[in-house]
């Protein structure tokens, strides 16, 4: 017998299959019984006149048919997230490597030309201070 958890897990897929199999069941009727297996089967039984056992058997078969599809979707999502995590990890490693290379180059430049480095740092400080001062003045 199909369980309530199985019904809830593949509800969207199952609704489509139910509408295809029993075309006179409306979206409103399907939505009304979402999650209530006993009432859902009872509604189909009243609406179609089919025996409860046949309805339950059909629902079980429909659910069994949906599980491989849901499993494939879950596997796809898992592989996609693993690939995304790998890509992020590689990007972070590459960014870290580039940062370390840039830092090493800056250290070498300062060692080779200490006076020019101090002059550049001083000039950047003056410009940054002027920009901050202008921004602070414009906010008042």
TALINZI-V645002 format. One record per backbone hydrogen bond with DSSP energy under -1.0 kcal/mol. CO is the residue of the C=O (numbers start at 0). NH is the residue of the N-H. E is the energy in kcal/mol with one decimal. If there is no record, write none. Layout:
co: {CO;CO}
nh: {NH;NH}
e: {E;E}
//
This chain:
co: {2;3;4;5;7;9;10;11;12;13;14;15;16;17;21;25;26;27;28;30;32;35;36;37;38;39;40;41;42;43;44;50;51;52;53;54;55;56;57;58;59;60;61;62;65;66;67;68;69;70;71;72;73;74;75;76;77;78;79;80;81;82;83;84;85;86;87;88;89;90;91;92;93;94;95;96;97;98;99;100;101;102;103;104;105;106;107;108;112;113;114;115;116;117;118;119;120;121;122;123;124;125;126;127;128;129;130;131;132;133;134}
nh: {6;7;8;9;10;13;14;15;16;17;18;19;20;21;24;29;30;31;32;33;35;39;40;41;42;43;44;45;46;47;48;54;55;56;57;58;59;60;61;62;63;64;65;66;69;70;71;72;73;74;75;76;77;78;79;80;81;82;83;84;85;86;87;88;89;90;91;92;93;94;95;96;97;98;99;100;101;102;103;104;105;106;107;108;109;110;111;112;116;117;118;119;120;121;122;123;124;125;126;127;128;129;130;131;132;133;134;135;136;137;138}
e: {-2.3;-2.7;-2.3;-1.6;-1.0;-2.9;-2.9;-1.7;-1.8;-2.8;-2.6;-1.9;-2.5;-3.5;-1.8;-2.0;-2.7;-2.3;-1.1;-1.3;-2.1;-2.3;-2.8;-2.3;-2.5;-2.1;-2.5;-2.6;-2.8;-2.8;-2.2;-2.2;-2.8;-2.3;-2.6;-2.8;-2.4;-2.3;-2.8;-2.7;-2.8;-2.1;-1.4;-1.7;-2.5;-3.0;-2.5;-2.3;-2.5;-2.6;-2.7;-2.5;-2.4;-2.8;-2.7;-2.5;-2.3;-2.7;-2.5;-2.4;-2.4;-2.5;-2.5;-2.4;-2.6;-2.5;-2.7;-2.3;-2.4;-2.5;-2.4;-2.3;-2.5;-2.4;-2.5;-2.3;-2.4;-2.6;-2.3;-2.4;-2.3;-2.4;-2.2;-2.3;-2.4;-2.1;-2.4;-2.7;-1.9;-2.1;-2.3;-2.6;-2.5;-2.5;-2.5;-2.7;-2.3;-2.3;-2.4;-2.8;-2.5;-2.4;-2.4;-2.5;-2.5;-2.5;-2.4;-2.6;-2.3;-2.1;-1.0}
//
